[in-house]
Amino acid sequence: MIVMELQVGGQNVSRETIESLRAFEALVKRWNAAINLVSKATLPVLWDRHIVDSAQLFSHLPATAQHWADFGAGGGFPGLVIAILARGAGRDLRVTLVESDARKATFLRQAAQALGLSVVVVNKRIESMESLQADVVSARALAPLDALLEFAAVHLREGGTAIFPKGARHTEELTAARAQWSFDVDTHSSQSEPGAAILIIRNIERAKQN
């Protein structure tokens, strides 16, 4: 049997994984008329703007990670994309999607069911939750970096990794965040947006005030 491999977001994936991602793309387009999951202006380029943009985060998944938590999961970017890629790669990865908007949380549950994904959807505000003790946390277009680090500090287990895609002003956000936080960061250029970056952040601690 020949297994066809294709690429998405720099990942080699099977045809079955591509089919799952295309099915997810169709679900987002179908629901978007009733719920604003993504900007209508990006619907014609949803594959590149949202799916490929999300898929590139998967390459930064630590080899030993077992639990990925995505904050402000919205339309499932990157959370459901990560769950699809993990299944295709044979990774035993638990994915938790945190979304405070009840309608978007309903979409996430129904999309996961339709795609046969075993994910946990939590319809709560991040600030109101007990620590998830996740190996990885992510958030896409949710809040400034200093606020995201607050969430990460609470919900990451010791030794965990935060993966935050950021736009062209990521350097400014890093400078502002360092006023409140101490952390180690690796910066990777985005494959889908010129000037944007993926920030891989570890060892997050509140900065000592002089």
C-alpha positions in Angstrom: 0.0 0.0 0.0 1.4 3.4 -1.0 0.9 6.2 1.5 0.7 9.6 -0.2 2.3 12.4 1.7 1.6 16.1 1.1 2.7 19.3 2.9 0.8 21.8 5.0 2.5 24.4 7.1 5.9 22.7 6.6 4.5 19.4 7.8 4.5 16.2 5.8 1.0 14.8 6.2 -1.1 12.0 4.7 -3.9 12.4 2.2 -6.3 11.5 5.0 -5.0 14.4 7.1 -5.5 16.8 4.2 -9.0 15.5 3.8 -9.7 16.1 7.5 -8.3 19.7 7.2 -10.4 20.3 4.1 -13.5 19.0 5.9 -12.7 21.4 8.8 -12.3 24.3 6.3 -15.8 23.5 4.9 -17.3 23.5 8.4 -15.8 26.9 9.2 -17.2 28.3 5.9 -20.6 26.9 6.6 -20.9 28.1 10.2 -19.3 31.5 9.5 -22.5 33.0 8.1 -24.2 32.6 11.5 -21.2 32.9 13.8 -18.2 35.2 13.1 -15.5 32.6 13.4 -13.1 34.4 11.1 -13.2 37.7 9.3 -15.3 37.5 6.1 -12.5 39.1 4.2 -10.3 36.1 4.9 -12.8 33.4 3.8 -11.5 33.2 0.2 -8.0 32.6 1.6 -9.0 30.6 4.7 -6.7 27.7 3.9 -3.5 29.8 3.8 -4.5 32.5 6.3 -5.9 30.3 9.0 -5.2 26.6 8.4 -1.6 26.8 7.2 -0.9 29.6 9.7 -2.1 27.2 12.5 -0.4 24.1 11.1 3.1 25.6 11.3 2.8 25.6 15.1 2.7 21.8 15.2 6.4 21.5 14.3 7.2 23.2 17.6 5.4 20.5 19.7 7.9 19.1 22.2 8.5 15.4 21.7 7.3 14.5 25.2 4.3 16.8 25.3 1.0 15.1 26.1 -1.4 18.0 26.7 -1.9 21.1 24.5 -4.3 23.9 25.7 -5.4 26.5 23.3 -6.8 29.8 24.7 -9.5 31.8 22.9 -10.0 28.8 20.6 -12.7 30.6 18.6 -13.0 29.0 15.2 -10.5 26.2 16.1 -7.3 27.9 15.0 -4.9 26.6 16.0 -6.5 24.0 18.4 -8.6 21.8 16.0 -5.8 22.0 13.4 -3.3 20.8 16.0 -5.7 18.0 17.0 -6.0 16.9 13.3 -2.3 16.9 12.8 -1.6 15.1 16.0 -4.0 12.3 15.0 -2.4 12.0 11.6 1.1 11.9 13.1 0.0 9.2 15.6 0.7 11.5 18.6 -1.1 10.7 21.8 -1.9 14.4 22.4 -4.7 15.6 24.6 -6.1 18.9 23.3 -8.1 21.3 25.5 -9.9 24.2 23.8 -10.8 27.2 26.0 -13.5 29.5 24.6 -15.6 31.9 26.6 -18.2 32.6 23.8 -20.9 29.9 24.1 -21.8 29.9 20.4 -18.2 29.4 19.4 -17.8 26.7 22.0 -20.8 24.9 20.5 -19.2 25.1 17.1 -15.9 23.6 18.5 -17.8 20.7 20.0 -19.8 20.0 16.9 -16.8 20.4 14.6 -14.8 18.0 16.7 -17.6 15.5 16.7 -18.0 15.7 12.9 -14.3 15.3 12.4 -14.0 12.4 14.9 -11.6 14.3 17.2 -11.4 13.6 20.9 -10.9 17.1 22.3 -12.1 18.8 25.5 -14.0 22.1 25.0 -14.2 24.4 28.1 -16.7 27.2 27.9 -15.2 29.5 30.5 -13.1 32.6 30.8 -9.4 31.7 31.2 -9.1 33.9 34.4 -11.8 31.8 36.1 -10.2 28.4 35.6 -8.0 26.2 37.8 -4.6 25.5 36.4 -4.7 23.1 33.4 -1.1 22.0 34.0 -0.6 21.7 30.3 2.6 20.9 28.5 1.9 23.4 25.8 -0.3 26.5 25.7 -1.1 28.6 22.7 -3.3 31.6 21.7 -3.7 33.2 18.3 -4.9 36.8 18.0 -6.2 36.8 21.5 -4.3 39.4 23.6 -1.0 41.3 24.0 2.0 39.1 25.0 2.2 40.4 28.6 -1.4 39.2 29.1 -0.8 35.9 27.4 2.2 35.3 29.7 -0.1 35.7 32.7 -2.3 32.9 31.4 0.7 30.8 30.6 2.2 31.2 34.0 -1.0 29.8 35.6 -1.8 27.0 33.2 1.6 25.6 32.1 3.1 22.8 34.1 6.7 23.2 35.3 9.0 23.0 32.2 6.1 23.7 29.8 6.2 25.6 26.6 4.1 28.6 25.3 3.6 28.9 21.6 2.3 32.3 20.5 2.1 33.4 16.9 2.5 37.2 16.7 2.5 39.8 13.9 5.0 42.3 12.6 5.1 44.1 16.0 6.3 41.1 17.9 9.6 42.8 18.9 7.7 45.6 20.6 5.5 43.1 22.4 8.5 41.3 23.7 10.0 44.5 25.0 6.8 45.5 26.8 6.4 42.0 28.2 9.9 42.0 29.7 8.9 44.9 32.0 6.6 42.4 33.8 8.0 39.0 33.1 11.2 37.0 32.9 11.4 34.3 30.2 13.4 32.5 27.6 12.2 32.9 24.0 13.1 31.5 20.6 11.7 33.5 17.6 10.9 31.8 14.4 9.8 33.5 11.2 6.2 32.8 10.2 5.8 30.7 7.0 2.4 32.3 6.2 2.8 36.0 7.0 5.8 38.2 6.1 7.2 40.0 9.2 5.3 37.8 11.6 6.8 35.4 14.0 6.2 32.4 16.2 7.4 32.9 19.7 8.4 29.8 21.6 8.6 30.8 25.3 9.8 28.8 28.3 10.8 29.5 32.0 8.1 32.1 32.6 8.4 34.0 35.9 7.1 37.3 37.0 10.0 39.8 36.9 11.5 41.0 40.1 10.8 44.6 40.8 13.7 46.8 41.9 
